[in-house]
Amino acid sequence: MRLLLSLLMAAVMLVLAGAGALVYVIDYYDQDLPDYTRLASYEPPVTTRVYAGDGRLMAEFASEKRIFVPIRDIPKRVISAFLAAEDKNFYDHKGIDPIGVARAIVVNLENFGSDRRPVGASTITQQVAKNMLLTNEVSYVRKIKEAILAVRIERAFSKDRILELYLNEIFLGFRSYGVAMAALNYFNKSLDELSVAEVAYLAALPKAPTNYHPERQKEAATARRNWVISRMAEDGAITAEEARAAQAEPLTVRRRGEGEVVTADYFAEEVRREIAKLYGEQALYEGGLAVRASVDPKLQEQTTRALRDGLIQYDRRHGYRGPVGRMENFDGWAKKLAAMPAPAGADPWHMAVVLKDDDPAGLDVGLADGTRGRVPLAELRWARAWKEGERVGPDIRRPSDVAKLGDVILVEAAAKDEKGKDYPANTYSLRQIPAVQGGMVAIDPHTGRVLAMVGGYSHAISAFNRATQAMRQPGSTFKPFVYLAALETGLTPATLVMDAPFEYNPGHGQPIWRPENFSHEFYGPTPMRVGIEKSRNVMTVRLAQHIGMDKVKALVERFGIVDNLQPYLPMALGAGETTVLRLTTAYAMLDNGGKRITPTFIDRVQDRNGKTIFRHDTRPCEGCSNIAWKPGLAAPSVPDGRERIADPRTVYQIVSMLEGVVQRGTAAKLAALGKPLAGKTGTTNDSVDAWFVGFTPDLVIGTYIGFDKPRSLGPKETGGSAAVPMFREAIEATLRERPAVPFRMPPGLRLVKVNPDNGRLAEPGDRRSIWEAFVPGTEPTADQAVAVLDGSGQTGGNGSWSGEVPGAGYGEDASGSYSALPVPSAGGGLQAPAAAGGGYGAPPPAAATVGTGGLY
């Protein structure tokens, strides 16, 4: 009896000692435990996703790629799989599973001395504590802290909240955090679409995702998956028949298809910058924002292809810069070629090595997959040697003029020759990554929504965005705003401006400035319409001199083209710097009748809970919500709050003049499209930059081409040759799908039929007459005389100009005489002479010299 009592006392003492030790341990490690109560408001970092205008995914930004799914929306099958694999007794224990601990002790004792990794007994609650509150340190100290926290977490939170945190927090490989992202990255499915086998595989990953890679460790991954399936069957989550069928399925990964993702790298990067500016980097990478971008995927694809094609075509006109590599030894050439890194921007072309160069019919080449092909001579003739100044060497007479044995070149499969005849199989064309760059922007002129934007040939070559970041001179695409400023002073499209030699002495020892037309010719008194259609430099300078550069400066800044335009005359020819986006937006404000818009890449932003926190269109709309549409239901009235920044009448006059650029001027090659189009070409000094901004009544596209390190594009390159073809390719498909809508004329204008060659009233039989828009009271009449703006700040009546007018003029006769044309007195201080007349017999002065006027 005494022995039994002694043993009982010893047991009690041991229990008390153990309890005391436990209290001491808890008290000791409790001092620096993290605050587990913050899990109540914890929101894990969630991926910000950017969607295109059609709802397809365009980009994701995340520090941890995760889609948060509430526990109520996670399918039971997914929960069952993870409980079977990780914590069978999750809903029964209080944070620590004693049975699991005992089992782990037995297994570890059995494996003692072997190379096997010790088996753990961490519950899901313990894993939450480790993953979210502790580190991954392997030590008994961390295990003690983990156990203490697990018990306290169980007391503070429901089982469902703990499981929700776990399933959304765990890392499952493939850059996947949480089960929802893993389902997408491994199987391209949502959680409710996963099969038993797929769910089981995801549940097999938490312990060590890299050890169960579905491709590199497929056998181990399949075995682990099948073990999870068997555990699910044991737990009654699936039937034995379902288990057998799932275990028989091959383990196959299905990545997200390219067709489901809109590729627009430059656009996505612009959206990223905007979100970071609005909400900060943390919200961008962890906030789980849903961003609806304004991009139109179809138009984006068209503009991307158009820019790339245009840059390639320009590049081919200026010669071949040589192979991208060399191979001296041909042993195992296919493997050597496959090991060579492709140059940035080469996709989707292939690298090929020249295996034979002495056949006059073409080059024999080998590709990285071991196949051989032929690049015929016809596909090499463009590749004349590039020479400095964007010139080219002699014609190609034989294949070896282009590439030699062992050269590594870029090729693309070719189906037909230039005559449309089918090529034999394995025929290729020679390709070259352009050295030139460019940018394109497409804008909705009514809302400012950027529908498409491309910032360069390839984002892989450079992330620098030439559409939004490159500051370049716009050249003649700037001129419409000089003309608009002139119209605002009371001039009309029919006002005659002297196109004759002009010089300006800025003083202070600076050289005399003598602007010239592109043709190096002068055309005498010419209507303003002709001046803009033919892009006459001297006329533009005279206009700017007459109205004053202060007016040009004010208007240009009003339209947002240049922030602080220097009021010097050369700026009238586009010497100030701007971006494609800013200039295209300014043209959009011409297109919409002179209302201010702000370009935007983002339509709407929602937070992780679906609440809209940003909307580009902030107009109030009464009766727009919770209304089911019915036939005949009238659309709600939405107020137009856009600021009016120009008189719609003068804006329409400019738009009409820009239509003439397409119909008869420097962009006449677009007239064949047969749809209402307007626009303006631009070429800077020495052809360093080439532009075209064109528009329909509902779409504006701006195009730019130039070298990143400015240099001439070549002596014959202009906006018409380099930029207009890109615009045409970008807009052609859009025009085919839309009806021909004329430009909308505002009220308060009077249409008068005039002769576009000289601006006077059309006469019976005039074949070239057009309808010209005039503010009432400024239209020409038959008995008015002509006044000519000569650039001196005065208007000369009965002026004179003689000599042969070059053929580039608008139908003038050989004597260069112009009939009477009215010039209104409103606003501009131009007075029509009292006497009729209009003969021009005396020659002009050598130069129409203007005073300084405070200008450059």
C-alpha positions in Angstrom: 0.0 0.0 0.0 2.8 2.3 0.9 4.5 1.5 -2.5 1.3 2.3 -4.3 1.0 5.6 -2.5 4.6 6.5 -3.3 4.1 5.8 -6.9 0.9 7.8 -6.9 2.7 10.7 -5.3 5.6 10.4 -7.7 3.1 10.5 -10.6 1.4 13.6 -9.2 4.7 15.3 -8.7 5.7 14.5 -12.3 2.4 15.9 -13.6 2.8 19.0 -11.5 6.4 19.3 -12.6 5.3 18.8 -16.2 2.6 21.3 -15.8 5.0 23.8 -14.2 7.5 23.2 -17.0 4.7 23.7 -19.6 3.6 26.9 -17.9 7.2 28.1 -17.8 7.8 27.3 -21.4 4.6 29.0 -22.5 5.4 32.0 -20.3 9.0 32.1 -21.6 8.1 31.9 -25.3 5.0 34.0 -25.0 7.0 37.1 -24.5 8.0 37.6 -28.1 5.1 35.9 -29.9 3.6 37.8 -32.8 0.1 39.2 -32.4 -2.2 36.5 -33.7 -5.3 38.7 -33.4 -4.3 40.6 -36.6 -5.4 37.5 -38.5 -9.0 38.8 -37.9 -8.5 41.6 -40.4 -5.7 40.0 -42.4 -6.1 40.3 -46.2 -3.4 38.3 -48.1 -1.6 39.9 -51.0 -3.8 39.4 -54.0 -3.0 39.7 -57.7 -4.1 42.9 -59.5 -5.6 41.8 -62.8 -6.1 44.1 -65.9 -8.8 43.2 -68.3 -9.2 44.4 -71.9 -12.3 46.0 -73.2 -13.8 42.6 -74.2 -13.2 41.2 -70.7 -10.2 39.0 -71.6 -7.2 39.1 -69.3 -4.4 41.5 -70.4 -2.0 41.6 -67.5 -1.4 40.6 -63.9 0.7 42.4 -61.3 1.6 40.8 -58.0 4.2 40.2 -55.4 2.5 36.8 -54.9 0.2 35.6 -57.6 -3.0 34.9 -55.7 -6.8 35.0 -56.2 -8.6 35.2 -52.9 -11.7 33.0 -52.7 -14.0 33.1 -49.6 -14.4 29.7 -47.9 -18.1 29.7 -48.9 -17.1 29.7 -52.5 -14.5 26.9 -52.3 -15.9 23.6 -53.6 -16.3 20.9 -51.0 -14.2 18.5 -53.1 -11.2 20.9 -52.8 -11.6 21.2 -49.1 -11.9 17.4 -48.7 -8.7 16.8 -50.7 -6.6 19.2 -48.6 -8.0 17.8 -45.3 -7.3 14.3 -46.5 -3.7 15.2 -47.4 -2.8 17.7 -44.6 -5.1 17.4 -41.6 -7.7 14.6 -41.4 -8.9 15.6 -37.9 -8.9 19.4 -38.6 -12.5 19.9 -37.5 -12.0 17.8 -34.3 -8.7 19.1 -32.7 -8.0 22.3 -30.9 -5.0 23.4 -32.9 -2.7 20.5 -32.1 -3.6 16.9 -33.1 -2.3 14.5 -30.3 -3.0 11.4 -32.4 -1.0 12.9 -35.3 1.8 13.8 -33.0 1.9 10.3 -31.6 1.9 8.8 -35.1 4.7 11.1 -36.1 6.8 10.1 -33.0 6.4 6.4 -33.8 7.3 6.9 -37.5 10.4 9.0 -36.6 11.6 6.4 -34.1 11.3 3.7 -36.7 13.2 5.9 -39.2 15.9 6.9 -36.7 19.4 6.5 -38.2 18.1 6.4 -41.8 18.4 9.1 -44.4 14.7 9.8 -44.3 13.5 13.3 -43.4 11.7 13.4 -40.0 7.9 13.3 -40.4 6.0 16.3 -39.0 2.6 16.5 -37.4 1.7 20.1 -38.1 -2.0 20.7 -38.3 -3.5 23.2 -40.8 -3.8 25.7 -37.9 -0.1 25.2 -37.1 0.7 25.8 -40.8 -1.3 29.0 -40.8 0.7 30.1 -37.7 4.0 29.3 -39.4 3.2 30.7 -42.8 1.5 33.9 -41.7 3.1 34.7 -38.3 6.5 32.9 -38.1 9.4 32.0 -40.3 10.4 28.7 -42.0 13.2 28.1 -39.5 13.6 24.4 -38.7 14.0 24.3 -34.9 12.2 23.2 -31.8 11.8 26.8 -30.7 9.7 27.5 -33.8 7.7 24.4 -33.2 6.9 25.4 -29.7 5.8 28.9 -30.8 3.8 27.4 -33.6 1.9 25.1 -31.2 1.2 27.9 -28.7 -0.1 30.2 -31.5 -2.2 27.3 -33.0 -4.1 26.8 -29.8 -4.7 30.5 -29.4 -5.8 30.9 -33.1 -8.3 28.1 -32.6 -9.8 29.9 -29.6 -10.0 33.2 -31.4 -11.3 32.1 -34.9 -13.7 29.7 -36.4 -12.5 26.6 -38.2 -13.8 28.0 -41.5 -11.8 31.3 -41.1 -8.6 29.3 -40.4 -9.2 27.0 -43.4 -10.0 30.1 -45.6 -6.7 31.7 -44.6 -4.8 28.4 -45.3 -6.3 27.7 -48.7 -5.7 31.2 -49.9 -2.2 31.6 -48.5 -0.3 28.4 -49.3 2.4 28.4 -52.0 1.8 25.6 -54.5 4.5 26.1 -57.1 4.3 27.6 -60.6 4.3 31.1 -59.0 0.9 30.1 -57.5 -0.3 31.3 -54.1 -3.6 29.9 -53.0 -5.7 27.2 -54.6 -7.5 29.4 -57.1 -4.4 30.6 -58.8 -2.9 27.1 -58.8 -6.0 25.8 -60.5 -5.5 28.4 -63.3 -1.8 28.0 -63.6 -1.7 24.2 -63.6 -5.0 23.3 -65.3 -6.4 26.5 -66.8 -9.6 26.0 -64.8 -11.6 27.6 -62.0 -11.9 25.6 -58.8 -15.4 24.3 -59.6 -14.2 22.9 -62.9 -11.4 20.7 -61.4 -11.7 16.9 -61.6 -11.0 14.6 -58.6 -7.5 13.9 -60.0 -6.7 17.5 -60.4 -7.9 18.5 -57.0 -5.9 15.7 -55.5 -2.7 16.8 -57.3 -3.1 20.3 -55.9 -3.6 18.9 -52.4 -0.4 16.9 -52.9 1.7 20.1 -53.3 1.9 22.0 -50.0 4.6 19.8 -48.5 7.1 20.4 -51.3 5.9 21.7 -54.7 9.3 21.4 -56.3 9.5 17.7 -55.4 6.2 17.0 -57.2 6.7 19.0 -60.4 4.2 17.7 -62.9 6.8 17.4 -65.7 10.2 17.1 -64.2 9.2 14.8 -61.4 6.1 13.3 -63.0 6.4 9.8 -61.5 6.8 11.1 -57.9 4.0 13.6 -58.5 1.6 11.0 -59.8 2.4 8.7 -56.9 1.7 11.5 -54.4 -1.5 12.4 -56.2 -2.7 8.9 -56.1 -2.0 8.7 -52.4 -4.2 11.7 -51.8 -6.9 10.1 -53.9 -6.8 7.0 -51.7 -7.0 9.1 -48.5 -10.0 10.9 -49.9 -11.7 7.5 -50.6 -10.9 6.4 -47.0 -12.5 9.5 -45.6 -15.6 9.0 -47.7 -15.2 12.1 -49.8 -15.3 10.0 -53.0 -16.3 6.5 -53.9 -13.9 3.7 -54.5 -14.9 3.7 -58.2 -14.2 7.5 -58.5 -10.8 6.8 -56.8 -9.9 4.1 -59.3 -10.9 6.3 -62.2 -9.0 9.3 -60.9 -5.8 7.3 -60.2 -5.9 6.0 -63.8 -5.9 9.5 -65.3 -2.6 10.8 -66.7 -1.1 13.8 -64.9 -1.4 16.5 -67.6 -0.8 20.2 -67.2 -2.8 22.7 -69.3 -1.4 26.2 -69.3 -3.6 29.1 -70.0 -4.1 29.5 -73.8 -2.7 32.5 -75.6 -6.1 33.1 -77.2 -7.5 33.9 -73.8 -5.0 36.6 -73.1 -4.8 39.9 -74.9 -1.1 40.8 -75.6 -0.5 44.5 -75.4 2.8 44.9 -73.4 3.2 48.7 -73.9 -0.5 49.3 -73.0 -0.3 47.1 -70.0 2.8 48.9 -68.7 1.0 52.3 -69.1 -1.9 50.9 -67.0 0.6 49.7 -64.4 2.1 53.2 -64.2 -1.3 54.8 -63.8 -2.4 52.4 -61.1 0.8 52.9 -59.2 0.3 56.7 -59.5 -3.3 56.5 -58.3 -3.0 54.0 -55.4 0.7 53.3 -54.8 2.9 50.2 -55.4 1.5 48.2 -52.5 -2.1 48.4 -53.8 -0.8 47.6 -57.3 1.0 44.4 -56.3 -1.0 43.3 -53.3 -4.4 45.0 -53.4 -6.2 42.5 -55.7 -7.6 45.3 -57.9 -9.7 44.6 -60.9 -8.8 47.1 -63.6 -10.9 47.4 -66.8 -8.6 48.9 -69.5 -9.9 50.9 -72.4 -8.1 48.9 -75.0 -10.0 47.5 -77.9 -8.2 44.1 -78.5 -9.0 44.0 -82.2 -7.9 47.5 -82.9 -4.8 46.9 -80.7 -3.9 43.9 -82.8 -4.3 45.9 -86.0 -2.2 48.8 -84.8 0.5 46.5 -83.5 0.7 44.7 -86.8 0.6 48.0 -88.8 3.4 49.6 -86.8 5.6 46.4 -87.1 4.9 46.1 -90.8 5.6 49.7 -91.4 8.9 49.7 -89.6 9.9 46.5 -91.4 9.0 48.0 -94.8 10.9 51.2 -94.0 13.9 49.1 -92.8 13.9 47.0 -96.0 14.0 50.1 -98.2 17.3 51.1 -96.5 19.3 47.9 -96.8 20.6 44.9 -94.9 22.9 45.3 -91.9 24.2 41.7 -92.0 23.8 38.4 -90.2 23.0 38.0 -86.5 25.8 35.5 -85.9 28.4 33.1 -87.3 29.1 29.4 -87.2 32.6 28.3 -88.1 32.2 24.5 -87.5 29.1 22.7 -88.9 29.4 19.5 -86.9 26.1 19.2 -85.0 24.9 22.5 -86.5 21.3 22.0 -85.4 22.2 21.7 -81.7 24.6 24.6 -82.0 21.9 26.7 -83.6 19.4 25.7 -81.0 21.8 26.8 -78.3 22.3 30.3 -79.8 20.2 32.9 -78.1 17.9 34.7 -80.5 18.2 38.5 -80.7 15.6 40.5 -78.8 12.6 41.1 -81.0 13.2 38.2 -83.3 10.0 36.4 -82.4 8.2 35.0 -84.4 11.0 34.5 -86.9 13.5 31.7 -86.9 17.3 31.6 -86.8 18.9 29.7 -89.7 22.5 28.9 -90.6 23.6 29.2 -94.3 24.8 25.8 -95.4 25.3 26.6 -99.0 25.8 30.0 -100.7 27.1 29.1 -104.2 23.8 28.2 -105.8 22.6 31.1 -108.0 19.0 30.2 -107.2 19.2 30.9 -103.5 20.7 30.1 -100.1 20.4 26.7 -98.5 19.8 27.0 -94.8 19.3 24.8 -91.8 17.0 25.5 -88.9 17.3 24.6 -85.2 14.9 21.7 -85.4 17.2 20.1 -88.0 15.1 20.8 -91.1 16.7 22.4 -94.1 15.2 25.0 -96.4 15.8 27.4 -99.2 15.8 31.3 -99.3 15.3 32.0 -103.1 17.1 34.9 -104.7 13.8 36.8 -105.1 13.6 36.9 -101.3 17.1 38.4 -101.1 17.0 41.2 -103.6 15.8 43.7 -101.0 18.9 43.1 -98.9 21.3 45.6 -100.6 24.0 46.6 -98.2 23.1 49.4 -95.7 25.2 52.5 -96.0 25.5 55.5 -93.8 22.9 58.1 -94.3 20.2 55.4 -94.9 21.5 54.7 -98.4 22.0 51.3 -100.0 24.7 49.5 -101.9 24.5 47.9 -105.4 21.8 45.5 -106.6 21.9 41.9 -105.4 23.0 39.7 -108.3 23.8 36.4 -106.4 22.9 35.0 -103.0 26.4 35.3 -101.7 26.1 39.1 -102.1 23.9 38.9 -99.0 25.1 36.0 -96.8 28.1 33.6 -96.7 28.5 30.1 -95.7 28.2 29.9 -91.8 26.3 33.1 -91.4 23.3 32.9 -89.0 20.4 34.8 -90.4 16.7 35.4 -89.5 14.1 33.8 -91.7 10.3 33.5 -92.0 8.3 30.9 -93.8 7.2 32.1 -97.3 4.1 30.8 -99.0 4.0 32.8 -102.2 6.3 34.9 -104.4 5.6 38.5 -105.4 3.4 37.4 -108.3 1.2 35.2 -106.0 2.7 31.9 -107.2 3.1 29.2 -104.6 6.6 28.5 -103.3 7.8 24.9 -102.7 7.7 23.6 -99.1 10.4 24.9 -96.8 10.9 28.1 -98.6 11.9 31.1 -96.5 12.2 34.9 -96.7 15.2 36.8 -95.2 14.2 39.0 -92.3 15.8 41.8 -90.3 14.9 43.4 -87.0 14.4 47.1 -87.7 16.8 49.6 -86.3 14.1 52.3 -86.6 11.4 52.7 -84.0 7.9 54.3 -83.8 4.7 54.7 -81.9 1.0 54.6 -82.6 -2.0 55.7 -80.6 -5.8 55.3 -81.3 -8.2 57.4 -79.4 -12.0 57.8 -79.1 -12.4 61.5 -79.8 -15.6 61.8 -77.8 -14.4 60.2 -74.5 -10.6 60.3 -74.6 -10.5 56.5 -74.2 -7.2 55.2 -75.6 -8.4 52.2 -77.7 -4.9 51.1 -78.9 -1.4 52.0 -78.2 2.0 50.6 -79.4 5.2 52.1 -78.1 7.8 50.4 -80.3 8.6 47.5 -82.5 9.0 45.1 -79.6 8.7 45.4 -75.9 11.4 42.7 -75.7 13.9 45.1 -77.3 13.0 48.1 -75.2 10.2 49.0 -72.7 10.7 52.7 -73.6 7.3 53.9 -74.9 7.7 56.1 -78.0 4.0 56.8 -77.9 3.9 58.4 -74.5 7.5 59.0 -73.4 9.4 60.1 -76.5 9.5 63.9 -76.9 9.9 64.6 -80.6 9.2 67.5 -83.0 5.9 67.1 -84.7 6.8 69.0 -87.9 3.9 69.9 -90.2 1.4 68.0 -88.0 1.6 71.1 -85.9 0.4 73.4 -88.7 -3.4 72.8 -88.3 -3.2 74.6 -85.0 -1.5 77.6 -86.5 -4.3 77.7 -89.1 -6.9 77.3 -86.4 -5.5 80.3 -84.6 -5.6 82.2 -87.8 -9.3 81.2 -88.4 -10.1 82.4 -84.9 -8.9 85.9 -85.9 -11.4 86.1 -88.7 -9.6 84.6 -91.7 -11.3 81.9 -93.8 -10.1 78.8 -95.7 -10.3 81.0 -98.8 -8.0 83.8 -97.5 -5.1 84.3 -99.9 -1.6 84.1 -98.3 1.5 85.0 -100.2 3.7 82.0 -100.9 6.9 83.9 -101.8 10.4 84.1 -100.4 10.5 85.1 -96.8 13.3 86.0 -94.6 13.6 87.1 -91.0 16.5 88.8 -89.2 16.3 88.0 -85.5 19.2 90.4 -84.8 21.8 90.0 -82.0 24.2 88.4 -84.5 22.0 85.5 -85.3 21.8 84.3 -88.9 18.9 85.3 -91.1 16.2 82.7 -91.2 14.8 81.8 -94.6 12.1 79.1 -94.4 11.5 77.1 -97.5 8.8 74.8 -98.9 9.5 71.1 -99.2 9.6 71.5 -103.0 11.9 74.5 -102.8 9.4 76.3 -105.0 7.1 79.2 -104.3 3.5 79.5 -105.6 2.3 83.1 -105.2 -0.9 84.1 -103.5 -2.6 80.8 -102.4 -5.7 80.0 -100.4 -5.2 78.9 -96.9 -6.9 75.6 -97.7 -4.2 74.9 -100.3 -1.5 75.9 -97.9 -2.5 73.2 -95.4 -3.3 70.6 -98.0 0.1 71.0 -99.6 1.8 71.7 -96.3 3.4 75.0 -97.4 5.9 76.1 -94.9 6.3 79.8 -96.0 2.5 80.3 -95.9 2.4 79.0 -92.3 5.1 81.3 -91.2 3.4 84.3 -92.8 0.2 83.4 -91.0 2.0 83.1 -87.7 3.7 86.4 -88.2 0.5 88.1 -89.1 -1.7 86.9 -86.2 1.2 86.9 -83.7 2.9 83.9 -82.1 1.2 84.8 -78.8 -2.1 83.6 -80.3 -0.5 80.4 -81.6 1.1 79.8 -78.2 -2.2 80.3 -76.3 -4.1 77.9 -78.6 -1.4 75.2 -78.6 -1.3 75.2 -74.8 -5.1 75.2 -74.7 -5.0 72.0 -76.8 -2.3 70.5 -74.6 0.3 69.9 -77.3 3.2 71.7 -75.7 3.2 73.0 -72.1 5.2 76.1 -72.6 5.6 76.9 -76.2 8.4 79.4 -76.9 6.8 82.2 -79.0 9.3 82.1 -81.9 8.4 81.9 -85.5 10.2 78.5 -86.2 7.8 77.0 -83.6 5.0 77.5 -86.2 6.6 74.8 -88.2 6.5 72.3 -85.4 9.9 72.9 -83.8 8.6 72.4 -80.3 8.6 68.9 -78.8 5.6 66.7 -77.9 4.5 63.1 -77.7 2.3 61.0 -80.0 -0.3 60.7 -77.3 -0.5 64.5 -76.7 -0.6 65.3 -80.4 -3.2 62.7 -81.1 -5.4 63.9 -78.2 -5.2 67.4 -79.7 -6.4 66.1 -83.0 -9.2 64.3 -81.2 -10.4 67.6 -79.8 -10.5 68.9 -83.4 -12.5 65.9 -84.4 -15.0 66.3 -81.6 -15.7 69.9 -82.4 -13.4 71.6 -79.9 -14.3 69.9 -76.6 -11.6 69.1 -74.1 -11.0 65.4 -73.4 -8.4 63.7 -71.2 -6.8 60.6 -72.6 -7.2 57.6 -70.4 -6.0 54.0 -70.4 -8.4 52.9 -67.6 -12.2 52.8 -67.7 -12.8 51.5 -64.2 -11.0 50.1 -61.1 -12.6 47.9 -58.5 -11.1 46.9 -55.1 -10.8 43.2 -54.0 -14.4 43.3 -52.8 -15.8 44.5 -56.1 -16.4 48.1 -55.0 -15.7 50.6 -57.8 -13.1 53.1 -56.6 -12.3 54.8 -59.9 -14.3 55.5 -63.0 -13.1 57.6 -66.0 -16.6 58.6 -67.0 -17.8 60.7 -64.0 -20.9 62.1 -65.6 -24.1 61.7 -63.5 -26.6 59.4 -65.0 -30.1 59.5 -63.5 -32.0 56.3 -64.1 -29.0 54.3 -65.3 -29.0 51.7 -62.5 -31.2 48.7 -61.9 -33.2 49.1 -65.1 -34.0 46.2 -67.3 -33.8 47.1 -71.0 -36.9 46.8 -73.0 -37.6 47.4 -76.7 -38.5 51.1 -77.2 -37.1 52.1 -73.9 -35.5 55.6 -74.3 -31.9 55.9 -73.3 -31.3 58.1 -70.3 -30.0 61.6 -70.9 -26.4 62.0 -69.8 -25.1 65.6 -69.5 -22.1 66.6 -71.6 -19.7 68.3 -69.2 -16.8 68.6 -71.5 -15.2 72.1 -71.6 -15.5 74.0 -74.8 -12.0 75.1 -75.8 -12.7 76.3 -79.4 -15.5 77.6 -81.6 -17.0 74.5 -83.3 -17.4 76.5 -86.5 -13.7 77.3 -86.9 -12.8 73.8 -85.7 -15.0 72.3 -88.5 -13.3 74.6 -91.0 -10.0 73.0 -90.0 -11.4 69.5 -90.2 -12.7 70.2 -93.7 -9.3 71.5 -94.7 -7.7 68.4 -93.3 -10.1 66.3 -95.4 -8.6 68.0 -98.3 -5.1 66.8 -97.2 -6.5 63.3 -97.9 -8.5 64.1 -101.0 -6.0 66.3 -102.8 -2.9 66.8 -100.6 0.1 65.1 -99.0 -1.9 62.1 -97.9 -3.8 61.6 -101.2 -2.9 57.9 -101.3 -5.6 57.4 -98.6 -8.3 58.7 -100.8 -8.6 55.3 -102.4 -10.2 54.0 -99.2 -13.3 55.8 -100.2 -14.4 56.8 -96.7 -14.5 60.2 -94.9 -11.0 60.7 -93.6 -9.0 63.7 -92.6 -5.4 64.1 -91.3 -2.0 65.8 -91.7 1.4 64.5 -92.5 4.5 65.8 -90.8 8.2 65.6 -91.6 10.9 67.5 -89.6 14.2 69.0 -90.8 16.4 66.4 -92.6 13.6 63.9 -92.3 14.5 63.1 -88.7 10.9 62.4 -87.7 7.9 61.4 -89.8 4.3 61.7 -88.7 0.7 61.2 -89.7 -2.3 61.9 -87.6 -5.5 60.9 -89.3 -9.1 60.5 -88.2 -12.6 59.5 -89.0 -15.6 61.2 -87.3 -15.2 58.6 -84.4 -11.6 57.5 -84.3 -8.2 59.2 -84.3 -4.9 57.5 -84.9 -1.5 59.1 -84.5 1.6 57.6 -86.0 5.3 58.4 -85.6 8.5 56.9 -86.9 12.1 57.8 -86.1 15.3 56.6 -84.6 15.7 56.6 -80.8 19.0 58.4 -81.3 17.8 61.1 -83.7 19.2 61.0 -87.2 17.8 61.3 -90.7 15.4 58.7 -92.0 16.8 59.2 -95.4 16.6 61.9 -98.1 13.3 60.6 -99.6 11.4 59.7 -96.5 8.5 61.8 -95.4 5.3 61.4 -93.3 3.6 60.5 -96.6 6.0 57.7 -97.4 6.8 56.3 -93.9 3.9 57.1 -91.6 0.8 57.1 -93.9 1.1 53.5 -94.9 1.1 52.4 -91.2 -2.1 54.5 -90.6 -3.7 53.0 -93.6 -3.1 49.4 -92.5 -4.2 50.2 -89.0 -7.5 51.8 -90.0 -8.4 49.8 -93.2 -10.2 46.9 -91.4 -12.1 49.3 -89.2 -13.3 51.3 -92.1 -14.6 48.1 -93.8 -16.7 47.2 -90.8 -18.2 50.7 -90.4 -20.6 52.7 -92.6 -19.3 55.9 -94.2 -20.2 58.6 -91.8 -19.5 62.2 -92.8 -17.8 64.7 -90.5 -20.5 66.4 -88.4 -21.0 70.1 -89.3 -22.1 72.3 -86.4 -24.9 74.9 -86.9 -23.9 78.5 -87.7 -22.0 77.7 -90.9 -22.9 78.4 -94.5 -21.7 76.1 -97.3 -20.6 77.9 -100.5 -19.3 76.2 -103.6 -15.8 77.5 -104.4 -12.9 76.7 -106.7 -10.3 75.1 -104.4 -7.5 76.2 -106.7 -8.0 79.9 -105.9 -10.8 80.1 -103.3 -13.2 82.2 -105.5 -16.8 81.4 -106.1 -17.2 78.4 -108.4 -18.5 79.1 -111.9 -20.7 77.0 -114.0 -18.6 74.1 -115.5 -15.9 74.1 -112.8 -15.0 70.5 -112.4 -12.9 71.0 -109.3 -15.4 72.9 -107.2 -16.0 72.0 -103.6 -18.3 73.0 -100.8 -16.5 75.3 -98.5 -17.7 76.2 -95.0 -17.9 79.9 -94.0 -19.1 81.7 -91.0 -22.1 83.8 -92.3 -20.9 87.1 -93.6 -17.4 85.9 -94.5 -18.2 83.9 -97.6 -17.0 85.3 -101.0 -19.3 87.1 -103.4 -18.9 87.7 -107.1 -18.2 91.4 -106.9 -15.6 91.4 -104.1 -12.0 92.1 -104.7 -9.1 90.1 -103.4 -6.8 90.9 -100.6 -3.5 89.1 -100.1 -1.9 88.5 -96.7 1.7 89.2 -97.5 3.3 88.6 -94.2 4.2 92.2 -93.4 1.4 92.6 -91.0 -0.7 94.4 -93.6 -3.1 93.2 -96.2 -2.4 94.2 -99.8 -5.2 94.8 -102.2 -4.5 94.5 -106.0 -1.1 92.9 -105.1 0.9 91.3 -107.8 2.8 88.1 -108.6 4.1 87.0 -111.9 6.1 84.2 -113.4 5.3 80.6 -114.2 3.6 78.8 -111.4 5.0 75.3 -111.0 2.9 72.3 -111.7 2.5 71.5 -108.0 0.1 74.5 -107.9 -3.6 74.1 -107.9 -4.5 74.6 -111.5 -3.2 78.1 -111.8 -2.6 79.2 -115.4 0.9 79.9 -116.7 0.7 83.6 -115.9 -0.1 82.8 -112.3 -3.1 85.2 -112.2 -5.7 84.9 -109.4 -9.2 86.2 -109.5 -10.8 88.4 -106.9 -11.3 86.8 -103.4 -12.9 88.4 -100.4 -10.9 88.7 -97.2 -13.1 89.5 -94.2 -12.3 92.4 -91.8 -13.6 90.6 -88.7 -11.0 90.0 -86.1 -7.9 89.9 -88.2 -7.8 93.5 -89.3 -7.8 92.5 -92.9 -9.6 95.0 -95.2 -10.9 94.1 -98.6 -9.9 96.8 -101.1 -12.7 99.0 -102.3 -11.9 98.5 -106.0 -12.5 95.3 -107.8 -9.7 93.8 -109.7 -7.2 91.1 -108.9 -4.7 91.1 -111.8 -1.1 90.4 -110.7 1.4 91.7 -113.1 4.4 93.0 -111.2 7.0 90.6 -109.8 7.2 90.3 -106.0 10.0 91.8 -104.0 13.1 89.6 -103.5 11.9 88.9 -100.0 8.9 89.9 -97.9 10.8 91.1 -94.9 9.0 91.3 -91.6 9.8 93.3 -88.5 11.0 91.8 -85.3 7.8 92.1 -83.4 9.5 90.5 -80.4 9.8 87.2 -82.3 12.7 84.9 -82.9 
